[in-house]
Amino acid sequence: MGSLSWADDGVAIVDEQGERQRIVQGPVALAADTGEGLVYQRPEGRDDRPGGVLWFDGSSGPREIVNVDAAESLELVGAVPASPLGEPPTALVFYIRGSADGPDTASRWLWSMNPLTGDRTQIAEVGRWDWSLDIDDVHSSYPQAAGVWRDGDEAAVVVLDLETGEEHSRTVLTGPLDSAFTHVSLIGRVIYGLRPETGDPDVAYGLYRLNPVNGRETLAASFGDADGGWQPVAMVANGRDRLVISVADTSGRPLPAIVVQTSSGKASTFAEAAFVGTQHLVS
């Protein structure tokens, strides 16, 4: 399995040897592979390319599949190569659509859509959730994904059923809010959480396994220079034993992504600067 990377110069597929095959030109903020084509979102306000549009580049070329007006927000979350929600199996794109009418009426909803037919399903309201969703590892026998829920001074990790929109589990996080998980990811049924290591001046972030039954956290890996001038922007599973953490500098530009082997805790970095996700294309 290779990786999908995106930055100011476009989207590329990176194989295990580090070779890059560019498939989309121009700046891209987010991208996901459906197995039937690529879905991506341009940076907001960059080069006259609106951020409120999702593009799908399939066999017939790029086209818009979702767009919103100025009073709404749009966030690409991810994609699965085969739908766990029906037959025949097909790809699904997940995104969040938000209203910006005001604090009393604002809302954010998680949606799914079939990029080939245009069929859409409203899944769940996620107004207080910071969605660091790893959708890539969802498969037909386990249609769930995890996100971080925040409300005032409380934070929790929520595992959401993507078929019903119901919460499978909710684990309230203890400790200061500024040390709560910034990103969470599922590998099978195991929840991994990433958070800043405020108690260790020599380490920037820790990766933990979270037990949703008792809330117990077990350190899986720690890495990064606390004074490195970088921050994580996404975390996705890449296989059954690796997590890829995309990082950015203080201006939001991509840096080389961090790859963590969950069984050993070893961390390494990609050779080039780019945001990275899992790709399902068959070469």
Secondary structure, DSSP 8 states (H G I E B T S, - for coil): --EEEEETTEEEEE-TT--EEEEEES--SEEEE-SSSEEEE--TTBTTB-SSEEEEEETTEEEEEEE--TTEEEEEEEEESS-SSSSS---EEEEEEEE-S-TTT--EEEEEE-TTT--EEEEEE-TTEE-----TT-BTTB-EEEEEEEETTEEEEEEEETTT--EEEEEEE-S-GGGS-SEEEEETTEEEEEEE-TT-TT-SEEEEEE-TTT--EEEEEEES-TTS-EEEEEEEE-SSSEEEEEEEETTS-EEEEEEEETTT--EEEEEEE-EEEE-----
